[in-house]
Amino acid sequence: MSRVNLVETADASRLLQRIFGQMEKAYGAVPNTARALAQVDGFVGNVAGLSKIESYDGELPRTLKWLAKLRVAHHNDCGFCIDIGHARAPEAGLLEAHLQALKEQQPPSHELWSEEERLVLTYTDAIVATMTVSDELFSTMREHFSEPQIIELTTQVAVETFYNIINRALGIEAQGFGSLLPSSHAGE
């Protein structure tokens, strides 16, 4: 149960009603995170801009970004982010086996993961645990990824952590997005 009031679409400004409408079309419901943030003028649009990082079509493959995103959500036990992340993960190429391994927090050494995936998971785990990485790990990352890719990955981990903090502190729980998303988004 949310610890804060969630703004209803009917009570929102016209601009927020349009934004909420777009979110409902994309997700099947207005995310409660947005409904909570709507209490502060300008927050929904500004915070929603951060979500563009996960859909940014840069150098880092989207699958690796989503792998990091979900790893962070599982580490931080953010039910809302796990819910929406698992519902949308198939779009990024993550299979049910990947999602199950993340749910069980399988270590990066698990045979399911490719070498790049193991490295992304190890890097993500280090950031979540200590907010930094060793010089040795960073050097290994450089052997496999370009600097722009490392920056994209690091930023994805930071943004997901940001969302996890908001949702956990405000008591925003899972909404059942797997059953709400339009069929083109729902996992198999």
ChimeraX commands (.cxc) that place a marker at each C-alpha (Angstrom):
marker #1 position 0.00,0.00,0.00 radius 0.5
marker #1 position 1.42,3.35,-1.01 radius 0.5
marker #1 position 2.49,5.58,1.86 radius 0.5
marker #1 position 1.54,8.69,-0.14 radius 0.5
marker #1 position -1.56,9.75,-2.05 radius 0.5
marker #1 position -1.65,8.80,-5.70 radius 0.5
marker #1 position -3.03,11.45,-8.05 radius 0.5
marker #1 position -6.02,10.21,-10.03 radius 0.5
marker #1 position -6.21,11.08,-13.72 radius 0.5
marker #1 position -9.45,13.01,-13.20 radius 0.5
marker #1 position -7.74,15.20,-10.57 radius 0.5
marker #1 position -4.63,15.89,-12.66 radius 0.5
marker #1 position -3.88,18.95,-14.78 radius 0.5
marker #1 position -4.55,18.71,-18.51 radius 0.5
marker #1 position -0.88,18.20,-19.21 radius 0.5
marker #1 position -0.67,15.38,-16.66 radius 0.5
marker #1 position -3.87,13.85,-18.04 radius 0.5
marker #1 position -2.19,13.67,-21.46 radius 0.5
marker #1 position 0.97,12.19,-19.97 radius 0.5
marker #1 position -1.07,9.73,-17.92 radius 0.5
marker #1 position -2.99,8.77,-21.09 radius 0.5
marker #1 position 0.27,8.02,-22.90 radius 0.5
marker #1 position 1.47,5.96,-19.96 radius 0.5
marker #1 position -1.76,4.03,-19.79 radius 0.5
marker #1 position -1.52,3.26,-23.50 radius 0.5
marker #1 position 2.10,2.14,-23.17 radius 0.5
marker #1 position 1.84,0.20,-19.90 radius 0.5
marker #1 position -1.83,-0.72,-19.57 radius 0.5
marker #1 position -2.14,1.50,-16.47 radius 0.5
marker #1 position -0.65,4.70,-15.13 radius 0.5
marker #1 position 2.37,3.64,-13.06 radius 0.5
marker #1 position 1.84,4.46,-9.41 radius 0.5
marker #1 position 5.29,6.02,-9.30 radius 0.5
marker #1 position 4.08,8.69,-11.74 radius 0.5
marker #1 position 0.84,9.10,-9.82 radius 0.5
marker #1 position 2.82,9.75,-6.62 radius 0.5
marker #1 position 5.30,12.12,-8.27 radius 0.5
marker #1 position 2.40,14.05,-9.81 radius 0.5
marker #1 position 1.92,15.74,-6.43 radius 0.5
marker #1 position 4.96,17.90,-7.21 radius 0.5
marker #1 position 4.64,20.21,-10.24 radius 0.5
marker #1 position 6.97,19.18,-13.03 radius 0.5
marker #1 position 8.26,16.00,-11.42 radius 0.5
marker #1 position 6.47,13.51,-13.68 radius 0.5
marker #1 position 7.89,14.94,-16.90 radius 0.5
marker #1 position 11.36,15.43,-15.50 radius 0.5
marker #1 position 11.61,12.03,-13.88 radius 0.5
marker #1 position 10.03,10.32,-16.89 radius 0.5
marker #1 position 12.87,11.76,-18.93 radius 0.5
marker #1 position 15.22,9.49,-17.05 radius 0.5
marker #1 position 13.40,6.46,-18.41 radius 0.5
marker #1 position 14.70,7.41,-21.85 radius 0.5
marker #1 position 18.06,6.08,-20.73 radius 0.5
marker #1 position 16.80,2.48,-20.81 radius 0.5
marker #1 position 15.32,2.94,-24.27 radius 0.5
marker #1 position 18.26,4.97,-25.57 radius 0.5
marker #1 position 19.51,3.33,-28.74 radius 0.5
marker #1 position 23.21,3.76,-28.08 radius 0.5
marker #1 position 26.15,1.43,-28.31 radius 0.5
marker #1 position 25.23,-0.89,-25.45 radius 0.5
marker #1 position 22.81,-3.63,-26.50 radius 0.5
marker #1 position 19.38,-3.14,-24.96 radius 0.5
marker #1 position 19.42,-6.66,-23.53 radius 0.5
marker #1 position 22.46,-5.81,-21.39 radius 0.5
marker #1 position 20.83,-2.60,-20.13 radius 0.5
marker #1 position 17.69,-4.48,-19.12 radius 0.5
marker #1 position 19.75,-7.20,-17.51 radius 0.5
marker #1 position 21.40,-4.57,-15.32 radius 0.5
marker #1 position 18.08,-2.83,-14.66 radius 0.5
marker #1 position 16.44,-6.00,-13.42 radius 0.5
marker #1 position 19.51,-7.08,-11.44 radius 0.5
marker #1 position 19.38,-3.77,-9.55 radius 0.5
marker #1 position 15.62,-4.10,-8.92 radius 0.5
marker #1 position 16.09,-7.61,-7.53 radius 0.5
marker #1 position 19.04,-6.55,-5.34 radius 0.5
marker #1 position 16.99,-3.68,-3.94 radius 0.5
marker #1 position 13.82,-5.77,-3.68 radius 0.5
marker #1 position 11.76,-3.15,-5.52 radius 0.5
marker #1 position 8.52,-4.99,-6.23 radius 0.5
marker #1 position 7.21,-2.28,-8.56 radius 0.5
marker #1 position 10.37,-2.25,-10.71 radius 0.5
marker #1 position 10.58,-6.05,-10.77 radius 0.5
marker #1 position 6.93,-6.21,-11.85 radius 0.5
marker #1 position 7.15,-3.72,-14.70 radius 0.5
marker #1 position 10.66,-4.85,-15.63 radius 0.5
marker #1 position 9.70,-8.51,-15.98 radius 0.5
marker #1 position 6.61,-7.55,-17.98 radius 0.5
marker #1 position 8.68,-5.55,-20.46 radius 0.5
marker #1 position 11.86,-7.66,-20.47 radius 0.5
marker #1 position 10.89,-9.80,-23.49 radius 0.5
marker #1 position 10.98,-6.62,-25.61 radius 0.5
marker #1 position 14.68,-6.41,-24.76 radius 0.5
marker #1 position 15.33,-10.04,-25.62 radius 0.5
marker #1 position 15.45,-11.49,-22.12 radius 0.5
marker #1 position 14.02,-14.99,-21.92 radius 0.5
marker #1 position 12.00,-16.53,-19.11 radius 0.5
marker #1 position 15.11,-18.46,-18.03 radius 0.5
marker #1 position 16.98,-15.16,-17.61 radius 0.5
marker #1 position 14.14,-13.71,-15.55 radius 0.5
marker #1 position 13.97,-16.79,-13.33 radius 0.5
marker #1 position 17.73,-16.73,-12.75 radius 0.5
marker #1 position 17.53,-13.03,-11.83 radius 0.5
marker #1 position 14.59,-13.73,-9.53 radius 0.5
marker #1 position 16.63,-16.39,-7.78 radius 0.5
marker #1 position 19.64,-14.02,-7.88 radius 0.5
marker #1 position 21.77,-16.63,-9.60 radius 0.5
marker #1 position 25.41,-15.62,-9.40 radius 0.5
marker #1 position 27.03,-14.23,-12.54 radius 0.5
marker #1 position 28.95,-17.51,-12.91 radius 0.5
marker #1 position 25.71,-19.36,-13.74 radius 0.5
marker #1 position 26.05,-21.17,-17.10 radius 0.5
marker #1 position 22.98,-19.38,-18.46 radius 0.5
marker #1 position 24.92,-16.14,-18.89 radius 0.5
marker #1 position 27.24,-15.28,-21.77 radius 0.5
marker #1 position 30.66,-13.81,-20.96 radius 0.5
marker #1 position 29.37,-10.25,-21.60 radius 0.5
marker #1 position 26.26,-10.87,-19.48 radius 0.5
marker #1 position 28.36,-12.24,-16.62 radius 0.5
marker #1 position 30.55,-9.15,-16.77 radius 0.5
marker #1 position 27.52,-6.82,-16.79 radius 0.5
marker #1 position 26.07,-8.66,-13.79 radius 0.5
marker #1 position 29.39,-8.55,-11.91 radius 0.5
marker #1 position 29.78,-4.83,-12.65 radius 0.5
marker #1 position 26.16,-4.14,-11.62 radius 0.5
marker #1 position 26.55,-6.18,-8.42 radius 0.5
marker #1 position 29.67,-4.21,-7.48 radius 0.5
marker #1 position 27.96,-0.86,-8.00 radius 0.5
marker #1 position 24.90,-1.88,-6.01 radius 0.5
marker #1 position 27.04,-3.23,-3.16 radius 0.5
marker #1 position 29.60,-0.44,-2.87 radius 0.5
marker #1 position 28.61,2.40,-5.26 radius 0.5
marker #1 position 31.94,1.89,-7.02 radius 0.5
marker #1 position 34.00,-0.77,-8.78 radius 0.5
marker #1 position 37.59,-1.88,-8.39 radius 0.5
marker #1 position 40.24,-0.75,-10.84 radius 0.5
marker #1 position 40.65,-4.40,-11.85 radius 0.5
marker #1 position 36.95,-4.78,-12.69 radius 0.5
marker #1 position 36.90,-1.49,-14.57 radius 0.5
marker #1 position 39.95,-2.60,-16.55 radius 0.5
marker #1 position 38.18,-5.85,-17.45 radius 0.5
marker #1 position 35.12,-3.86,-18.53 radius 0.5
marker #1 position 37.33,-1.80,-20.85 radius 0.5
marker #1 position 38.56,-5.00,-22.49 radius 0.5
marker #1 position 34.99,-5.88,-23.49 radius 0.5
marker #1 position 33.12,-2.58,-23.74 radius 0.5
marker #1 position 33.76,0.91,-25.10 radius 0.5
marker #1 position 33.72,3.90,-22.78 radius 0.5
marker #1 position 30.31,5.03,-24.09 radius 0.5
marker #1 position 28.95,1.53,-23.38 radius 0.5
marker #1 position 30.35,1.60,-19.84 radius 0.5
marker #1 position 28.82,5.02,-19.29 radius 0.5
marker #1 position 25.43,3.82,-20.60 radius 0.5
marker #1 position 25.55,0.80,-18.30 radius 0.5
marker #1 position 26.64,2.78,-15.25 radius 0.5
marker #1 position 23.91,5.33,-15.87 radius 0.5
marker #1 position 21.30,2.59,-16.24 radius 0.5
marker #1 position 22.33,1.15,-12.88 radius 0.5
marker #1 position 22.14,4.62,-11.28 radius 0.5
marker #1 position 18.72,5.43,-12.76 radius 0.5
marker #1 position 17.26,2.11,-11.69 radius 0.5
marker #1 position 18.63,2.64,-8.19 radius 0.5
marker #1 position 16.95,6.08,-8.18 radius 0.5
marker #1 position 13.59,4.54,-9.10 radius 0.5
marker #1 position 14.06,1.77,-6.52 radius 0.5
marker #1 position 14.64,4.31,-3.76 radius 0.5
marker #1 position 11.52,6.28,-4.68 radius 0.5
marker #1 position 9.31,3.21,-4.87 radius 0.5
marker #1 position 10.63,1.51,-1.73 radius 0.5
marker #1 position 10.58,4.65,0.45 radius 0.5
marker #1 position 7.11,5.73,-0.71 radius 0.5
marker #1 position 5.69,2.20,-0.42 radius 0.5
marker #1 position 4.85,1.90,-4.11 radius 0.5
marker #1 position 4.24,-1.78,-4.79 radius 0.5
marker #1 position 3.81,-4.00,-7.85 radius 0.5
marker #1 position 0.77,-3.26,-10.02 radius 0.5
marker #1 position 0.55,-6.50,-11.98 radius 0.5
marker #1 position 1.91,-5.07,-15.22 radius 0.5
marker #1 position 2.37,-8.51,-16.76 radius 0.5
marker #1 position -1.40,-8.78,-17.04 radius 0.5
marker #1 position -1.93,-5.09,-17.93 radius 0.5
marker #1 position 0.47,-4.52,-20.79 radius 0.5
marker #1 position -0.91,-4.61,-24.31 radius 0.5
marker #1 position -0.34,-8.01,-25.92 radius 0.5
marker #1 position 2.57,-6.68,-27.97 radius 0.5
marker #1 position 4.45,-6.05,-24.71 radius 0.5
marker #1 position 3.43,-9.01,-22.59 radius 0.5
marker #1 position 5.99,-11.75,-21.95 radius 0.5
marker #1 position 5.62,-15.21,-23.33 radius 0.5
marker link #1:1,2 radius 0.2
marker link #1:2,3 radius 0.2
marker link #1:3,4 radius 0.2
marker link #1:4,5 radius 0.2
marker link #1:5,6 radius 0.2
marker link #1:6,7 radius 0.2
marker link #1:7,8 radius 0.2
marker link #1:8,9 radius 0.2
marker link #1:9,10 radius 0.2
marker link #1:10,11 radius 0.2
marker link #1:11,12 radius 0.2
marker link #1:12,13 radius 0.2
marker link #1:13,14 radius 0.2
marker link #1:14,15 radius 0.2
marker link #1:15,16 radius 0.2
marker link #1:16,17 radius 0.2
marker link #1:17,18 radius 0.2
marker link #1:18,19 radius 0.2
marker link #1:19,20 radius 0.2
marker link #1:20,21 radius 0.2
marker link #1:21,22 radius 0.2
marker link #1:22,23 radius 0.2
marker link #1:23,24 radius 0.2
marker link #1:24,25 radius 0.2
marker link #1:25,26 radius 0.2
marker link #1:26,27 radius 0.2
marker link #1:27,28 radius 0.2
marker link #1:28,29 radius 0.2
marker link #1:29,30 radius 0.2
marker link #1:30,31 radius 0.2
marker link #1:31,32 radius 0.2
marker link #1:32,33 radius 0.2
marker link #1:33,34 radius 0.2
marker link #1:34,35 radius 0.2
marker link #1:35,36 radius 0.2
marker link #1:36,37 radius 0.2
marker link #1:37,38 radius 0.2
marker link #1:38,39 radius 0.2
marker link #1:39,40 radius 0.2
marker link #1:40,41 radius 0.2
marker link #1:41,42 radius 0.2
marker link #1:42,43 radius 0.2
marker link #1:43,44 radius 0.2
marker link #1:44,45 radius 0.2
marker link #1:45,46 radius 0.2
marker link #1:46,47 radius 0.2
marker link #1:47,48 radius 0.2
marker link #1:48,49 radius 0.2
marker link #1:49,50 radius 0.2
marker link #1:50,51 radius 0.2
marker link #1:51,52 radius 0.2
marker link #1:52,53 radius 0.2
marker link #1:53,54 radius 0.2
marker link #1:54,55 radius 0.2
marker link #1:55,56 radius 0.2
marker link #1:56,57 radius 0.2
marker link #1:57,58 radius 0.2
marker link #1:58,59 radius 0.2
marker link #1:59,60 radius 0.2
marker link #1:60,61 radius 0.2
marker link #1:61,62 radius 0.2
marker link #1:62,63 radius 0.2
marker link #1:63,64 radius 0.2
marker link #1:64,65 radius 0.2
marker link #1:65,66 radius 0.2
marker link #1:66,67 radius 0.2
marker link #1:67,68 radius 0.2
marker link #1:68,69 radius 0.2
marker link #1:69,70 radius 0.2
marker link #1:70,71 radius 0.2
marker link #1:71,72 radius 0.2
marker link #1:72,73 radius 0.2
marker link #1:73,74 radius 0.2
marker link #1:74,75 radius 0.2
marker link #1:75,76 radius 0.2
marker link #1:76,77 radius 0.2
marker link #1:77,78 radius 0.2
marker link #1:78,79 radius 0.2
marker link #1:79,80 radius 0.2
marker link #1:80,81 radius 0.2
marker link #1:81,82 radius 0.2
marker link #1:82,83 radius 0.2
marker link #1:83,84 radius 0.2
marker link #1:84,85 radius 0.2
marker link #1:85,86 radius 0.2
marker link #1:86,87 radius 0.2
marker link #1:87,88 radius 0.2
marker link #1:88,89 radius 0.2
marker link #1:89,90 radius 0.2
marker link #1:90,91 radius 0.2
marker link #1:91,92 radius 0.2
marker link #1:92,93 radius 0.2
marker link #1:93,94 radius 0.2
marker link #1:94,95 radius 0.2
marker link #1:95,96 radius 0.2
marker link #1:96,97 radius 0.2
marker link #1:97,98 radius 0.2
marker link #1:98,99 radius 0.2
marker link #1:99,100 radius 0.2
marker link #1:100,101 radius 0.2
marker link #1:101,102 radius 0.2
marker link #1:102,103 radius 0.2
marker link #1:103,104 radius 0.2
marker link #1:104,105 radius 0.2
marker link #1:105,106 radius 0.2
marker link #1:106,107 radius 0.2
marker link #1:107,108 radius 0.2
marker link #1:108,109 radius 0.2
marker link #1:109,110 radius 0.2
marker link #1:110,111 radius 0.2
marker link #1:111,112 radius 0.2
marker link #1:112,113 radius 0.2
marker link #1:113,114 radius 0.2
marker link #1:114,115 radius 0.2
marker link #1:115,116 radius 0.2
marker link #1:116,117 radius 0.2
marker link #1:117,118 radius 0.2
marker link #1:118,119 radius 0.2
marker link #1:119,120 radius 0.2
marker link #1:120,121 radius 0.2
marker link #1:121,122 radius 0.2
marker link #1:122,123 radius 0.2
marker link #1:123,124 radius 0.2
marker link #1:124,125 radius 0.2
marker link #1:125,126 radius 0.2
marker link #1:126,127 radius 0.2
marker link #1:127,128 radius 0.2
marker link #1:128,129 radius 0.2
marker link #1:129,130 radius 0.2
marker link #1:130,131 radius 0.2
marker link #1:131,132 radius 0.2
marker link #1:132,133 radius 0.2
marker link #1:133,134 radius 0.2
marker link #1:134,135 radius 0.2
marker link #1:135,136 radius 0.2
marker link #1:136,137 radius 0.2
marker link #1:137,138 radius 0.2
marker link #1:138,139 radius 0.2
marker link #1:139,140 radius 0.2
marker link #1:140,141 radius 0.2
marker link #1:141,142 radius 0.2
marker link #1:142,143 radius 0.2
marker link #1:143,144 radius 0.2
marker link #1:144,145 radius 0.2
marker link #1:145,146 radius 0.2
marker link #1:146,147 radius 0.2
marker link #1:147,148 radius 0.2
marker link #1:148,149 radius 0.2
marker link #1:149,150 radius 0.2
marker link #1:150,151 radius 0.2
marker link #1:151,152 radius 0.2
marker link #1:152,153 radius 0.2
marker link #1:153,154 radius 0.2
marker link #1:154,155 radius 0.2
marker link #1:155,156 radius 0.2
marker link #1:156,157 radius 0.2
marker link #1:157,158 radius 0.2
marker link #1:158,159 radius 0.2
marker link #1:159,160 radius 0.2
marker link #1:160,161 radius 0.2
marker link #1:161,162 radius 0.2
marker link #1:162,163 radius 0.2
marker link #1:163,164 radius 0.2
marker link #1:164,165 radius 0.2
marker link #1:165,166 radius 0.2
marker link #1:166,167 radius 0.2
marker link #1:167,168 radius 0.2
marker link #1:168,169 radius 0.2
marker link #1:169,170 radius 0.2
marker link #1:170,171 radius 0.2
marker link #1:171,172 radius 0.2
marker link #1:172,173 radius 0.2
marker link #1:173,174 radius 0.2
marker link #1:174,175 radius 0.2
marker link #1:175,176 radius 0.2
marker link #1:176,177 radius 0.2
marker link #1:177,178 radius 0.2
marker link #1:178,179 radius 0.2
marker link #1:179,180 radius 0.2
marker link #1:180,181 radius 0.2
marker link #1:181,182 radius 0.2
marker link #1:182,183 radius 0.2
marker link #1:183,184 radius 0.2
marker link #1:184,185 radius 0.2
marker link #1:185,186 radius 0.2
marker link #1:186,187 radius 0.2
marker link #1:187,188 radius 0.2
view
